[in-house]
């Protein structure tokens, strides 16, 4: 009798397993079937970005409306500005593979920073070429406390060279696939991007809208394609 009960119990377990009623396996991840998804991360004022200025080294500009990489002067005293930005990529499903990632930045053509709006261009005759670079940030930082005096470290070897602006209103799309893939795969390995001029001498500027900008369409965005 005991043996018969054991056999019946085994048969019941087998049937339940086949039907899926006892499976502890989570639903099939849609990426495992080859599907590809795209997410656009475009935060508002809750976003994380800021500039730092060598002219105001103790001041925090976490609520600024523009993200500048520039060299200018005040009363003939030269100063440098750099921009820092990070995106929350936690909405990308665990286990996904990053296929492509693009950082999209829109020119700030409204605010007068450095005496003029938008990017400087060498074609105007008043400025030098404004080649600029993007570097991966490797140490933590906070939007509401970053200053020139406590800027985070960056990985110089990760540098992405960006061509100079050909117009004051130029939009940029930068491929940051490797950077985002690393940030996603190795939590705590990187903390966004530094935007700075390649040559911080002379007079030149790159100026983008921040996540605090009044017009949502012009705020920075990160587009990620994953599988």
C-alpha positions as CSV (number, residue, x, y, z in Angstrom):
1,X,0.0,0.0,0.0
2,X,2.8,2.4,0.9
3,X,4.5,1.6,-2.3
4,X,1.4,2.3,-4.3
5,X,0.9,5.7,-2.6
6,X,4.5,6.6,-3.4
7,X,3.9,5.7,-7.1
8,X,0.7,7.7,-7.2
9,X,2.4,10.7,-5.5
10,X,5.2,10.6,-8.0
11,X,2.7,10.6,-10.9
12,X,0.9,13.6,-9.5
13,X,4.2,15.5,-9.1
14,X,5.1,14.6,-12.7
15,X,1.8,15.9,-14.0
16,X,2.0,19.1,-12.0
17,X,5.5,19.7,-13.2
18,X,4.5,19.2,-16.8
19,X,1.5,21.6,-16.5
20,X,3.7,24.3,-15.0
21,X,1.7,24.6,-11.7
22,X,4.7,23.8,-9.5
23,X,7.4,25.6,-11.6
24,X,9.4,28.2,-9.6
25,X,10.9,29.5,-12.8
26,X,10.0,33.1,-13.5
27,X,8.1,34.0,-16.7
28,X,10.3,33.9,-19.8
29,X,12.3,37.1,-20.1
30,X,11.2,38.7,-23.4
31,X,14.9,39.4,-24.3
32,X,15.7,35.7,-24.3
33,X,13.5,35.1,-27.3
34,X,15.5,37.6,-29.3
35,X,13.2,40.7,-29.0
36,X,14.8,44.1,-28.9
37,X,13.6,47.0,-26.9
38,X,14.4,50.7,-26.8
39,X,14.2,53.1,-23.8
40,X,14.6,56.8,-23.8
41,X,15.6,58.3,-20.5
42,X,14.9,62.1,-20.5
43,X,14.5,63.4,-17.0
44,X,13.1,66.7,-15.9
45,X,14.3,68.8,-12.9
46,X,14.7,65.5,-11.0
47,X,17.6,64.7,-13.3
48,X,21.2,64.7,-12.2
49,X,23.5,67.3,-13.9
50,X,25.5,70.3,-13.0
51,X,28.3,72.6,-14.1
52,X,31.4,73.7,-12.1
53,X,33.3,76.9,-12.5
54,X,36.9,77.8,-11.7
55,X,35.7,81.4,-11.2
56,X,33.3,80.3,-8.4
57,X,35.2,77.3,-7.2
58,X,33.1,76.9,-4.0
59,X,29.7,77.4,-5.6
60,X,27.3,74.7,-6.6
61,X,25.4,75.0,-9.9
62,X,23.2,71.9,-9.6
63,X,20.0,73.8,-10.6
64,X,21.5,75.6,-13.6
65,X,19.6,75.7,-16.8
66,X,22.6,75.0,-19.1
67,X,25.5,72.6,-19.3
68,X,28.6,74.5,-20.5
69,X,32.1,73.5,-21.4
70,X,33.8,76.8,-21.9
71,X,36.7,79.1,-21.4
72,X,35.9,82.8,-21.0
73,X,36.8,85.7,-18.7
74,X,35.3,88.1,-16.2
75,X,37.1,91.4,-15.9
76,X,40.0,89.9,-17.9
77,X,40.3,87.0,-15.4
78,X,40.0,83.7,-17.4
79,X,37.8,80.9,-16.0
80,X,36.8,77.4,-17.1
81,X,33.4,75.7,-16.9
82,X,32.8,71.9,-17.2
83,X,29.6,69.9,-17.1
84,X,28.7,66.7,-15.4
85,X,25.7,64.5,-16.1
86,X,24.4,61.1,-15.1
87,X,21.3,59.0,-16.0
88,X,19.3,56.6,-13.9
89,X,19.4,53.4,-15.9
90,X,17.8,51.1,-13.3
91,X,14.7,50.8,-15.5
92,X,16.7,48.6,-17.9
93,X,15.8,44.9,-17.0
94,X,18.4,42.9,-15.2
95,X,20.2,40.5,-17.5
96,X,19.7,42.7,-20.6
97,X,22.5,43.1,-23.2
98,X,23.2,46.7,-24.2
99,X,23.2,46.9,-28.0
100,X,23.5,50.6,-28.5
101,X,23.4,53.8,-26.4
102,X,23.3,57.4,-27.5
103,X,23.7,60.6,-25.5
104,X,21.7,63.3,-27.2
105,X,22.3,67.0,-26.2
106,X,20.5,70.1,-27.5
107,X,22.1,73.5,-27.7
108,X,21.1,76.2,-25.3
109,X,20.4,79.1,-27.6
110,X,18.6,81.3,-25.1
111,X,20.7,81.8,-22.0
112,X,23.5,84.3,-22.4
113,X,26.6,82.6,-20.9
114,X,30.0,84.0,-21.6
115,X,28.3,87.0,-23.2
116,X,26.5,85.1,-25.9
117,X,24.0,82.2,-26.4
118,X,24.6,78.8,-27.9
119,X,27.9,77.3,-29.1
120,X,30.8,79.5,-30.2
121,X,31.9,78.8,-33.8
122,X,35.3,79.5,-35.4
123,X,33.4,80.6,-38.6
124,X,32.3,83.7,-36.8
125,X,35.9,84.9,-36.7
126,X,35.7,85.8,-33.0
127,X,36.4,82.3,-31.5
128,X,38.7,79.4,-31.8
129,X,37.5,75.9,-32.6
130,X,35.6,74.3,-29.8
131,X,36.5,70.6,-30.0
132,X,35.3,68.9,-26.9
133,X,35.4,65.6,-25.2
134,X,33.2,63.2,-23.1
135,X,34.8,61.2,-20.3
136,X,33.4,58.5,-18.0
137,X,33.1,59.6,-14.3
138,X,34.6,57.0,-12.0
139,X,33.8,58.2,-8.5
140,X,30.5,59.2,-6.9
141,X,29.2,62.8,-7.0
142,X,26.0,64.6,-6.0
143,X,24.2,67.2,-8.1
144,X,23.5,69.5,-5.1
145,X,27.1,69.5,-3.7
146,X,29.5,69.2,-6.6
147,X,31.9,72.2,-7.0
148,X,35.2,73.0,-8.7
149,X,36.9,72.0,-5.5
150,X,35.4,68.5,-5.2
151,X,35.0,67.3,-8.8
152,X,34.9,63.5,-9.3
153,X,37.6,61.5,-11.0
154,X,37.3,60.5,-14.6
155,X,38.8,57.8,-16.9
156,X,40.9,59.6,-19.4
157,X,41.3,56.5,-21.5
158,X,37.5,56.5,-22.0
159,X,37.6,59.8,-23.8
160,X,35.3,60.4,-26.7
161,X,36.4,63.2,-29.1
162,X,33.6,65.4,-30.4
163,X,33.9,67.6,-33.4
164,X,33.6,71.4,-33.1
165,X,30.3,73.0,-33.6
166,X,29.5,74.3,-37.1
167,X,26.5,76.4,-35.9
168,X,25.5,78.0,-32.6
169,X,22.4,75.8,-32.3
170,X,24.0,72.4,-33.3
171,X,22.5,69.3,-31.7
172,X,24.9,66.4,-30.8
173,X,24.3,62.7,-30.7
174,X,27.2,60.8,-29.1
175,X,27.6,57.0,-29.2
176,X,28.2,55.9,-25.5
177,X,27.5,52.2,-25.9
178,X,30.6,51.0,-24.2
179,X,30.2,53.4,-21.3
180,X,26.6,52.5,-20.6
181,X,27.3,48.8,-21.1
182,X,30.0,49.0,-18.4
183,X,27.9,51.1,-16.1
184,X,25.0,48.6,-16.4
185,X,27.1,45.4,-16.1
186,X,29.4,46.6,-13.3
187,X,27.3,48.5,-10.8
188,X,29.4,51.2,-9.1
189,X,32.0,51.3,-11.9
190,X,30.9,54.6,-13.4
191,X,28.8,57.6,-12.6
192,X,27.9,59.4,-15.8
193,X,29.8,61.7,-18.0
194,X,32.1,64.7,-17.9
195,X,31.8,67.2,-20.7
196,X,34.8,69.5,-21.2
197,X,36.6,71.4,-23.9
198,X,39.6,69.6,-25.5
199,X,41.7,72.8,-25.1
200,X,40.8,74.9,-22.1
201,X,42.6,78.0,-23.4
202,X,41.6,81.0,-25.5
203,X,37.9,81.7,-25.9
204,X,35.4,79.0,-26.9
205,X,32.3,77.4,-25.6
206,X,29.9,74.4,-26.0
207,X,26.5,75.0,-24.4
208,X,23.7,72.5,-23.9
209,X,20.4,72.6,-22.1
210,X,20.2,70.9,-18.7
211,X,17.5,68.7,-17.2
212,X,16.2,71.9,-15.5
213,X,15.6,73.6,-18.8
214,X,12.2,75.2,-19.3
215,X,11.4,73.4,-22.5
216,X,11.2,69.6,-22.0
217,X,12.1,68.7,-25.6
218,X,15.5,70.3,-25.3
219,X,16.6,68.5,-22.1
220,X,19.3,65.9,-22.3
221,X,18.4,62.3,-23.2
222,X,19.9,58.9,-23.2
223,X,18.5,56.4,-25.7
224,X,19.4,52.8,-25.0
225,X,18.7,49.7,-27.2
226,X,18.9,46.4,-25.4
227,X,18.0,42.8,-25.8
